[in-house]
Amino acid sequence: MNKLELKGKWNQIKGKAKEQYGMTFNDDEEFSEGQYDKLVGKMQEKTGKVKEDIEKEIASW
């Protein structure tokens, strides 16, 4: 497992925590950020790209 895969896993964990916080305190913005972090983390883990490149790619959709 390389450094980018670990960062991807960390982003997924961070995203899950934000989702839980958003659900607990009814904070839709935090929940959405959590889902976004999980998506970026999964893509980072699978592709091995840096977070900034993935965010640019998502923005182009």
Beta strands, then each sheet from edge to edge (+ up, - down):
end
